[in-house]
Amino acid sequence: LDDARKWINQCLSQHKKCMIDEASFLPTRVLDLGAPQSMIDAPIRLIEPESGTKEQYVCLSHCWGRDEQTLTTTTNTLLDRKTSIPLRSLPPLFADVVQTTRRLGYQYLWIDSLCILQDSEEDWEREAHRMATVYSKAIFTLAAVSAASSQERLSHQDEDDERHGSYNKVYVREVIPHVSGPTYNHQAKDWPLLTRGWGYQERLLSGRMLKFSKRELLWECSEHKICQCTGTQPPSLYKLWYNDAKINAVTGNDATTVGVQWRQMVIEYTALDLTQNSDRIPAFSGIARQMSRFFTGQYLDGLWEGPTLIQDLLWMR
């Protein structure tokens, strides 16, 4: 994780576009992993911090999976979760994420399935309303882009990538494919998270994202993206659309420019998958909430009242 530590520290200390409060208000519920660098068997607890508690925390962006039941918190299990969550009881992905968060030096971790009561419609609606704040205020989001469910590991390493050659031998590997934005069904095998609607919102809202793929680590923030095989590149196009929309609105540019960028985000999002069709509006509401201060009209589930409404109503198949 040396590269990850370097990227995080560089962003925190040098990137003007990424400047956010290093400590933010903790969400309604969050996992307390114990002091940073805790031992592998250190207790994990779900806590409900006092309102106004400011600490750094990490978010997880992940696929729930269609077949396996991910570990959740319900009204019946809330007390147990607040007492203790044994590491061995966590699915492989969550266990990896807990240990990675500890190794990177952070104590608090937010995972949607564990920090939102999954059998309470009232709690889900309240916390979904706060989703934009949760992801945008995290110190960074850890994204399991290659895991199709919580039953998989955070990352995989091909054995061939671990071989070491001697001075008179050269080993090569196939080019690692890179995906800069949302992906679609034909790419789902290698990048399942990037085909998901909820994941799209989480990537846009997160100021910083550390991605674990099958073959390498990747980093993306508002200033640039980095991978271990090719180095530093400009931010992804979808991230630029979001940032440009905010900048254009803040600097007073005309609504048409912001509207064009908004429609591009809607096009990208609506091509992605959701397990529940009823999530189509909620899974984009965090982005809409962040963008609402840049539009003068009322938000109408993907459309905005005002000068861009006519263009927003146009569509084609």
C-alpha positions as CSV (number, residue, x, y, z in Angstrom):
1,L,0.0,0.0,0.0
2,D,3.0,2.3,-0.3
3,D,1.7,3.8,-3.5
4,A,-1.7,4.4,-2.0
5,R,-0.2,6.2,1.0
6,K,1.9,8.4,-1.3
7,W,-1.1,9.3,-3.5
8,I,-3.3,10.2,-0.5
9,N,-0.6,12.3,1.2
10,Q,0.2,14.1,-2.1
11,C,-3.5,14.9,-2.7
12,L,-4.0,16.2,0.9
13,S,-1.0,18.4,0.9
14,Q,-0.7,19.7,-2.7
15,H,-4.0,19.6,-4.7
16,K,-5.9,22.9,-4.5
17,K,-8.9,21.5,-6.4
18,C,-9.3,18.7,-3.9
19,M,-9.1,20.8,-0.7
20,I,-11.8,19.7,1.8
21,D,-11.8,19.7,5.5
22,E,-9.5,17.0,6.7
23,A,-11.9,16.2,9.4
24,S,-15.7,16.2,8.7
25,F,-18.8,15.4,10.7
26,L,-19.2,11.6,11.1
27,P,-22.3,10.1,9.5
28,T,-25.2,8.9,11.5
29,R,-23.6,5.5,12.0
30,V,-20.1,4.4,11.2
31,L,-17.8,1.4,11.9
32,D,-15.2,2.0,14.6
33,L,-12.2,-0.2,13.7
34,G,-10.2,0.7,16.8
35,A,-7.1,2.8,16.9
36,P,-5.2,2.9,13.6
37,Q,-2.8,0.0,13.0
38,S,-5.0,-2.2,15.3
39,M,-4.3,-5.8,15.4
40,I,-6.2,-8.2,13.1
41,D,-8.4,-9.4,16.0
42,A,-9.2,-5.9,17.4
43,P,-12.9,-5.4,18.0
44,I,-15.1,-3.7,15.4
45,R,-18.2,-1.9,16.5
46,L,-21.0,0.0,14.8
47,I,-21.3,3.4,16.6
48,E,-23.8,6.3,16.5
49,P,-21.5,9.3,17.3
50,E,-22.9,12.4,18.9
51,S,-24.1,15.0,16.4
52,G,-21.2,17.3,15.4
53,T,-18.4,14.8,16.0
54,K,-15.6,15.6,13.6
55,E,-13.2,12.9,12.5
56,Q,-11.7,11.5,9.3
57,Y,-13.5,8.5,7.8
58,V,-13.3,6.3,4.7
59,C,-16.3,5.2,2.6
60,L,-16.6,1.9,0.7
61,S,-18.1,1.7,-2.8
62,H,-19.0,-1.9,-3.7
63,C,-21.4,-4.2,-5.5
64,W,-23.9,-6.0,-3.3
65,G,-24.2,-8.9,-5.8
66,R,-27.3,-10.6,-7.1
67,D,-26.9,-14.1,-5.6
68,E,-25.1,-13.8,-2.3
69,Q,-26.7,-12.0,0.7
70,T,-24.3,-9.4,1.9
71,L,-23.9,-8.7,5.6
72,T,-26.4,-6.0,6.7
73,T,-27.7,-4.2,9.8
74,T,-31.4,-4.4,10.7
75,T,-33.4,-3.1,13.6
76,N,-33.1,-6.6,15.1
77,T,-29.3,-6.8,14.7
78,L,-28.4,-3.2,15.5
79,L,-27.7,-3.9,19.2
80,D,-25.4,-6.8,18.3
81,R,-23.5,-4.7,15.7
82,K,-23.0,-1.9,18.3
83,T,-21.6,-4.5,20.8
84,S,-19.1,-6.2,18.5
85,I,-18.6,-7.4,14.9
86,P,-16.0,-10.2,14.8
87,L,-13.7,-9.9,11.9
88,R,-14.3,-13.6,11.0
89,S,-18.0,-12.8,10.7
90,L,-17.4,-10.4,7.8
91,P,-17.6,-11.5,4.2
92,P,-14.2,-11.6,2.5
93,L,-14.6,-8.1,0.8
94,F,-15.5,-6.4,4.0
95,A,-12.8,-8.1,6.0
96,D,-10.2,-7.0,3.4
97,V,-11.5,-3.4,3.5
98,V,-11.4,-3.3,7.3
99,Q,-7.7,-4.4,7.3
100,T,-6.8,-2.1,4.4
101,T,-8.4,0.9,6.1
102,R,-6.4,0.1,9.3
103,R,-3.2,-0.2,7.4
104,L,-3.7,3.2,5.8
105,G,-4.1,4.7,9.3
106,Y,-7.8,5.4,9.5
107,Q,-10.2,4.4,12.4
108,Y,-13.7,5.0,10.9
109,L,-15.3,3.3,8.0
110,W,-18.7,3.7,6.4
111,I,-20.3,0.7,4.5
112,D,-23.9,1.3,3.4
113,S,-25.2,-2.2,4.2
114,L,-23.9,-2.0,7.7
115,C,-24.5,1.7,8.5
116,I,-28.1,1.9,7.2
117,L,-30.9,-0.1,8.7
118,Q,-31.9,-2.3,5.8
119,D,-35.4,-3.2,7.1
120,S,-36.4,0.4,8.0
121,E,-37.9,2.4,5.1
122,E,-37.7,5.5,7.3
123,D,-34.0,5.1,8.1
124,W,-33.2,4.2,4.5
125,E,-34.9,7.3,3.1
126,R,-33.2,9.6,5.7
127,E,-29.8,8.2,5.1
128,A,-30.2,8.1,1.3
129,H,-31.0,11.8,1.5
130,R,-27.6,12.3,3.3
131,M,-25.7,10.2,0.8
132,A,-24.2,13.1,-1.1
133,T,-22.7,14.5,2.1
134,V,-21.4,11.1,3.3
135,Y,-19.4,10.5,0.1
136,S,-18.3,14.1,-0.6
137,K,-17.0,14.6,3.0
138,A,-15.1,11.3,3.3
139,I,-11.3,11.6,3.4
140,F,-11.5,9.2,0.4
141,T,-13.6,6.4,-1.0
142,L,-12.3,2.9,-1.4
143,A,-13.8,1.3,-4.5
144,A,-13.8,-2.5,-5.0
145,V,-14.2,-2.1,-8.8
146,S,-13.4,-5.8,-9.7
147,A,-15.5,-7.5,-7.0
148,A,-19.0,-8.5,-8.1
149,S,-20.2,-9.1,-4.5
150,S,-19.0,-9.0,-0.9
151,Q,-18.1,-12.7,-1.2
152,E,-15.1,-11.8,-3.4
153,R,-11.8,-10.4,-2.3
154,L,-10.9,-6.7,-2.5
155,S,-8.3,-7.4,-5.2
156,H,-6.7,-10.3,-7.0
157,Q,-3.1,-10.8,-8.0
158,D,-2.1,-13.0,-10.9
159,E,0.7,-15.4,-10.0
160,D,2.5,-14.4,-13.2
161,D,2.7,-10.9,-11.9
162,E,4.7,-12.0,-8.8
163,R,7.5,-13.7,-10.7
164,H,11.0,-12.3,-10.4
165,G,13.5,-12.5,-13.2
166,S,17.2,-12.8,-13.0
167,Y,19.6,-10.4,-14.7
168,N,19.6,-12.2,-18.0
169,K,15.8,-12.8,-18.3
170,V,13.0,-10.5,-19.0
171,Y,9.4,-11.2,-18.1
172,V,6.5,-9.4,-19.7
173,R,2.8,-9.3,-19.1
174,E,-0.3,-8.4,-21.1
175,V,-1.3,-4.8,-21.2
176,I,-3.7,-4.0,-18.3
177,P,-6.9,-2.6,-19.6
178,H,-8.1,0.7,-18.2
179,V,-11.6,2.1,-18.0
180,S,-11.9,5.9,-17.4
181,G,-15.6,6.1,-16.9
182,P,-18.8,4.1,-16.7
183,T,-18.8,0.7,-18.4
184,Y,-21.5,-1.4,-19.8
185,N,-22.6,-5.0,-19.8
186,H,-19.9,-6.4,-22.2
187,Q,-17.3,-5.1,-19.7
188,A,-19.0,-6.3,-16.6
189,K,-16.7,-9.3,-16.1
190,D,-13.6,-7.2,-15.3
191,W,-15.2,-4.0,-13.9
192,P,-18.6,-5.0,-12.3
193,L,-18.8,-2.0,-10.0
194,L,-18.4,0.4,-13.0
195,T,-21.6,-1.0,-14.5
196,R,-23.7,-0.1,-11.5
197,G,-25.9,3.0,-11.2
198,W,-25.2,3.5,-7.5
199,G,-21.5,3.2,-8.2
200,Y,-21.7,6.1,-10.7
201,Q,-23.1,8.4,-8.1
202,E,-20.5,7.4,-5.5
203,R,-17.6,8.0,-8.0
204,L,-18.9,11.5,-8.8
205,L,-19.6,12.5,-5.2
206,S,-16.3,11.3,-3.9
207,G,-13.6,13.9,-3.9
208,R,-10.9,11.2,-3.8
209,M,-11.2,7.5,-4.8
210,L,-8.7,4.6,-4.3
211,K,-9.7,1.8,-6.7
212,F,-8.7,-1.8,-6.2
213,S,-8.8,-3.8,-9.5
214,K,-7.7,-7.3,-10.3
215,R,-4.2,-6.3,-11.3
216,E,-3.3,-2.9,-9.8
217,L,-4.3,0.0,-7.6
218,L,-5.7,3.2,-9.2
219,W,-6.2,6.7,-7.7
220,E,-8.6,9.4,-8.9
221,C,-9.2,12.9,-7.6
222,S,-10.2,16.3,-9.0
223,E,-6.7,17.0,-10.2
224,H,-5.6,13.7,-11.8
225,K,-5.8,10.0,-11.9
226,I,-2.9,7.5,-11.4
227,C,-2.4,3.8,-12.0
228,Q,0.6,1.7,-11.0
229,C,1.4,0.7,-14.6
230,T,1.4,4.0,-16.5
231,G,1.6,6.8,-14.0
232,T,-0.3,10.1,-13.9
233,Q,-3.0,11.2,-16.3
234,P,-5.8,13.9,-16.4
235,P,-9.0,13.1,-14.5
236,S,-11.6,10.9,-16.2
237,L,-14.0,12.6,-18.6
238,Y,-17.1,11.9,-16.4
239,K,-15.2,13.5,-13.4
240,L,-14.4,16.6,-15.6
241,W,-18.1,16.9,-16.6
242,Y,-19.1,17.0,-13.0
243,N,-16.4,19.4,-12.0
244,D,-17.0,21.7,-15.0
245,A,-20.7,21.8,-14.3
246,K,-20.0,23.0,-10.8
247,I,-17.3,25.5,-11.9
248,N,-19.4,26.9,-14.7
249,A,-22.3,27.5,-12.3
250,V,-20.2,29.0,-9.6
251,T,-18.6,31.4,-12.0
252,G,-21.9,32.5,-13.3
253,N,-21.8,31.0,-16.8
254,D,-25.1,30.6,-18.7
255,A,-27.4,27.8,-17.7
256,T,-27.2,26.2,-21.2
257,T,-23.5,25.2,-20.6
258,V,-24.4,23.6,-17.2
259,G,-27.4,22.0,-18.8
260,V,-25.4,20.3,-21.5
261,Q,-23.1,18.8,-18.9
262,W,-26.0,17.8,-16.7
263,R,-27.6,15.9,-19.7
264,Q,-24.3,14.1,-20.4
265,M,-24.2,12.8,-16.8
266,V,-27.9,11.7,-17.1
267,I,-27.0,9.8,-20.4
268,E,-24.1,8.0,-18.7
269,Y,-26.1,7.1,-15.6
270,T,-29.2,5.8,-17.3
271,A,-27.2,3.3,-19.3
272,L,-26.1,1.6,-16.1
273,D,-27.7,-1.3,-14.1
274,L,-29.7,-1.3,-10.9
275,T,-30.9,-4.4,-9.1
276,Q,-34.1,-2.6,-8.1
277,N,-35.8,-0.5,-10.7
278,S,-37.2,1.6,-7.9
279,D,-33.7,2.9,-7.2
280,R,-33.5,4.7,-10.5
281,I,-34.3,8.1,-9.0
282,P,-32.7,7.7,-5.5
283,A,-29.4,6.4,-6.9
284,F,-29.0,9.8,-8.8
285,S,-30.5,12.0,-6.1
286,G,-27.2,12.7,-4.4
287,I,-25.8,14.2,-7.5
288,A,-29.0,16.2,-8.1
289,R,-28.8,17.5,-4.5
290,Q,-25.2,18.7,-5.0
291,M,-26.1,20.3,-8.3
292,S,-29.3,21.9,-7.1
293,R,-27.5,25.1,-6.0
294,F,-26.5,25.6,-9.6
295,F,-30.0,25.6,-11.1
296,T,-32.7,28.2,-10.4
297,G,-35.7,25.9,-10.9
298,Q,-37.2,22.9,-9.1
299,Y,-35.7,19.4,-9.6
300,L,-38.2,17.1,-11.4
301,D,-36.6,13.6,-11.2
302,G,-33.9,14.1,-13.8
303,L,-35.1,17.4,-15.2
304,W,-34.8,21.0,-14.0
305,E,-37.4,23.7,-14.3
306,G,-36.1,26.7,-16.2
307,P,-34.3,27.5,-19.5
308,T,-32.9,23.9,-20.0
309,L,-36.2,22.1,-19.6
310,I,-37.1,21.9,-23.3
311,Q,-33.7,20.4,-24.2
312,D,-33.9,18.0,-21.2
313,L,-37.2,16.6,-22.5
314,L,-35.7,15.6,-25.8
315,W,-34.7,11.9,-26.2
316,M,-34.0,9.3,-28.8
317,R,-33.6,5.5,-29.0
